[in-house]
Amino acid sequence: MPMPERCSRFAEYRDKVLELFASKGFGQVGMRELATCLGLAPGSLYHHYPSKQHLLLDLIEEFYEELLATLGRIEQQAPAKRDRLNSLIRAHLNLHREMPWHFRLVERDSGCLNDDQQVRVRHLREQYERKLLQMLGTKSRLDEPTQRAAAHAVGNLLNSAPSWLASHALDEHVHDEMLESLVTGAIERLLRPSAPRAVA
């Protein structure tokens, strides 16, 4: 959603709204509580946003816009092909640290959007996933349906992996090395060209 369409008061209190949705769950936050968070009277919130879903959409769009911007920055740095996957994994780990509430919200509450909003989010997600595959240089080896499935799998892996070890008190370096090793192995195996099967 273009910035002029976004509620200026929401922009000012964005982090509070984000934390409220992500910590309690979108469905558990009422309009009265949301209005209080934004410093508005409950009835006046509708003058800024037609529904809670519009606020949620802003946050989810912001998430995918940041993912796409991150891929753009990596592409500009032009790492060697063999280093590209590691750069992508490290960037996603860092983004998970910078935007933990966004990751939780997208994973858990995207289904709360209406049908039109979900279409908008799906387009952003698919744009991000296509860019991932392009950067990993696998496009020519896979047919179209397999490309889409692989892109979706890689995107989900990169975005969910940082939470796998959240309950373990690990040194940050150990945490990152372990996840890099797991994710690198999984993605390389997924995108490796299949060897011809032996005929029995």
Buried (B, 14 or more C-beta within 10 A) or exposed (E): EEEEEBBEBBEEBBEBBBBBBBEEBBEEBEBEEBBBBBEBEEEEBEEBBEBBBBBBBBBBBBBBEBBBEBBEEBBEEEBEEEEBBEBBBBBBBEBBEEBBBBBBBBEBBBEBBEEEBBEBBEEBBBBBBBBBBBBBEBEEEBEEEEBBEBBBBBBEBBBBBBBEBEEEEEEEEEBBEBBBEBBBEBBEEEBEEEEEEEEE
